Structures are given as C-alpha cells and as structure tokens.
Amino acid sequence: MKSYPDLSFENVSAVMNGRYLDTNMSIRNNGLKDSEKTKIEIYADGKLVKEIEL
C-alpha cells in the first residue's frame, strides 16, 4: 500500500487588526509520509494578498 501525506488544519482563526490581518492556525500531518513543499494562500475580495511557505 502506498503512503501519502495528509495535512489537516486545526484551530484556524483570523482577525482584522486595523489594516492588518492576524492569523493563527495549527497544521498537522496525519499521513505516513512527509509533506512536500506546501504553501498557504490568503485571499481578500478575490485577490491573493499573502503566500506563506510551510
């Protein structure tokens, strides 16, 4: 049987602080294999505003 990474996002929150977006999240790999390069993309009004490499 082939193994895969299985990422889950837990306890995600986002709060506007003036003109800044404060984010907090926990990311867990529940799979049996390490995850390759992964990024989180944050959008506002349909526009990409931030990319975060994991």
PyMOL commands that set and color helices and strands:
alter all, ss='L'
color gray80, all
select strands_A, chain A and resi 7-17+20-29+39-44+47-53
alter strands_A, ss='S'
color yellow, strands_A
deselect
rebuild
show_as cartoon
